[in-house]
């Protein structure tokens, strides 16, 4: 691999970055959120983390070691 080539950015990183923003920004910037919105943001952040972990597992493990082929 040449020194000038860059490795492509992984989509997994963006799931974790998105989860960080979804979990923290509503709590830090808007203090008067109803409890339903707070619960929804926590659920969405948790879902993004779960998808990120699943994609990370696909990237790290060899293709024959994964049990789901979707």
BELZI-V745050 format. One record per backbone hydrogen bond with DSSP energy under -0.5 kcal/mol. CO is the residue of the C=O (numbers start at 1). NH is the residue of the N-H. If there is no record, write none. Layout:
BEGIN
CO/NH ; CO/NH
END
This chain:
BEGIN
2/5 ; 10/14 ; 11/15 ; 12/16 ; 13/17 ; 14/18 ; 15/19 ; 16/20 ; 17/21 ; 18/22 ; 19/23 ; 20/24 ; 21/25 ; 24/28 ; 25/29 ; 25/30 ; 26/30 ; 29/31 ; 30/33 ; 34/37 ; 34/38 ; 35/39 ; 36/40 ; 37/41 ; 38/42 ; 39/43 ; 40/44 ; 41/45 ; 42/46 ; 43/47 ; 44/48 ; 45/49 ; 46/50 ; 47/51 ; 48/52 ; 49/53 ; 50/54 ; 51/55 ; 52/56 ; 53/57 ; 54/58 ; 55/59 ; 56/60 ; 57/61 ; 62/65 ; 62/66 ; 63/66
END
